[in-house]
Amino acid sequence: MKRNGFVVVLTLAAVTSFAADAVGTLSRFEFSQPHMGTRFRIILYAKDELAAKAAAADAFGRIEALNDMMSDYKADSELMNVVHKAGGEALKVSPEFFEMLTLSKTVSQKTGGAFDVTLGPVIRLWRRARRQYALPAPEELAKARALVGCDKLLLDEANQTVKLAREGVVLDLGGIAKGYAADQALAVLKKHGIESALVAAGGDVSVSNAPPGTEGWVIEIAPLESMAAGAAIKGAASAPSLVLANAGVSTAGDAEQFVEIDGTRYSHIVDPATGLGLIGRSRVTVVAKTGTESDWMDTAVAVMGPERGLKLIEEQDGAAALIVIKEGDAEKTFQSSRWKNVKTQNRK
């Protein structure tokens, strides 16, 4: 999953709009705060600074409330309250948290476990491995992997209760939480009458209407790798600048978050099938209707690989994906059928 305290590897090289700082009666405002282990940026168009600040404050408040609910770092979060009861009785949870767990379990099943909300025990083991630059002991890894599987997450819709089937099962929403939070922040901004806004949470971005007088928000994606050993990579894929409105976009990769152990480079994205970080250089960018969708899809596709991953994307309404894989000293590109419909522009 995309984890390091919710820090993702893909970074936005830039997030800009075509518009000037003021367009008609609306002006552009930008705010940022640290949340969920990354920095959230909000860019919005409002009639004045007072309105912009009030809307942004409420949006950040919503993000913080969601972190209080879904964080596995906060001992008293709703998620950790469930984890503390693992192997015991069912626990009644809030309707929103139950809805998030239901969605996450559905996604786990849909992806054949490539995205798995119960991957927490393995994630914790891999965090330690990255800090110590040493692979987990085989017996430790086997024990952690035995606790993984969405069949261990038992949901009772009638009673709105959650039960973790075995002691030691740990939930991890790192592959979906930031995209969901970005979507929720946009919803708060809309209640304040903000129609054109962008919320970026590291490599997960949600946008509403285009800035005034433009076709959309221009989002530049950092290239997988443009130089290697002082020379350009053969066939290196130039990262596109996307032009988006009312959409979500997320990228998963290992450009920044990785570890080398015994001469092998491992991504911070963990493959549930092995319990280890992915091996091999890749960048997966997904555009979807919402940030929630693009967030889980990019992780799942990174784990599944081009063939299975693109098949998954084709099955999702309105989704499109671009995959870049480094093979030796060259880069190979794969894209879904709907990628051609994603608006792009050439970098200056």
C-alpha positions, 0 to 999 in steps of 0.5 A: 500500500502507499504508506510511510505515514500516508506519504506517497511517492508520486509528487506533483511537480507543480499544481497551477491554473491557467488563470491570473490571480484575479478573474472577474469578481473571483480571486485565487487563494492558496492554503496549506496544512500538514495532515495525514503525514503529508501536506494538504494544499487547497487552491480555490477561487472566492469573492474575497479573502474572508470567504476564502479563509473561512471555507479553507478552515472548515475544509481543513477541519474536515480533513483533521476529523477524518484523520481522527477517525481513520489514522493508525497512528492515533491510539484513540482513533475509531480505526484503532478502537476496532483494532484493539478489539481484534479477536473479541466482540464486535464494535459499533462504529459511526455510519461514515466509518462503517461506509468507508470499511464497506467500500474498502472491503469491496475494493479488496475483493474487486482487486483480488487482494491487490488492495487489502484493508487488512494489510496492517500487520505486514505494513508495520513489519515493512516499516521496520524493515525499511528503517533497519535496512533488513528484510523481515525474518521469514517466520515473522513475515509468515505470521503477519501474512496469516493475519491478512485477508478481507475475510477477517473483516466482518461487517454487520450492516444491520447493526453497524458493527465491525469485528476483526476475526483474529487477534493481531488483525490490523486495518490500514486505510493508507491506500484510500484515506487521502483521496477520500479526505480530498473529496470531502474537503471539496464537498465542504468548500462547495457548501461555502459556495466555492465552485472552483477548487483543488485539494492536493494531498501529496500525490492524490488530487481532487478538483472541482470546476475549472478555474474561471476562464480556463478548461481545467486545472493543470497538474504536472506529474513528476517523471519516473526518471529523466536521467540515469548515471548522467545520461538520458534514459532510452525511450524515457516517457515525458510525464504529461501535464493533465488538464482536469475538472471535476475529477481525481488523479493519483500516482503511485511509484517509487521515485522517492520512497524506496529502500535498498536491501542487500543490493535490491531496490524495494518500493514502499508499496507493499505487495500483499502476495509477498508481504514485501515492497514491489521490485522494479521501477514503475509509475502508475497514474490514474484519473477517475471521477473522484479522488477516492477512486483514483487513490485506491486504483493506482495502488492496486494497478501498481501491485497487479502490473500492466496486464491485470491492472489495465483490465481492472481500469477498463472495468471502472466507469470513467477511469483511465490509467497510464503506466510507465515501467523501467526495463533496464535502461529503457522505459516502456509505456502502457495506457488504458483505452480511455487515457486518450480522452484525458486532456493534456498539454505540452510543458513549456 
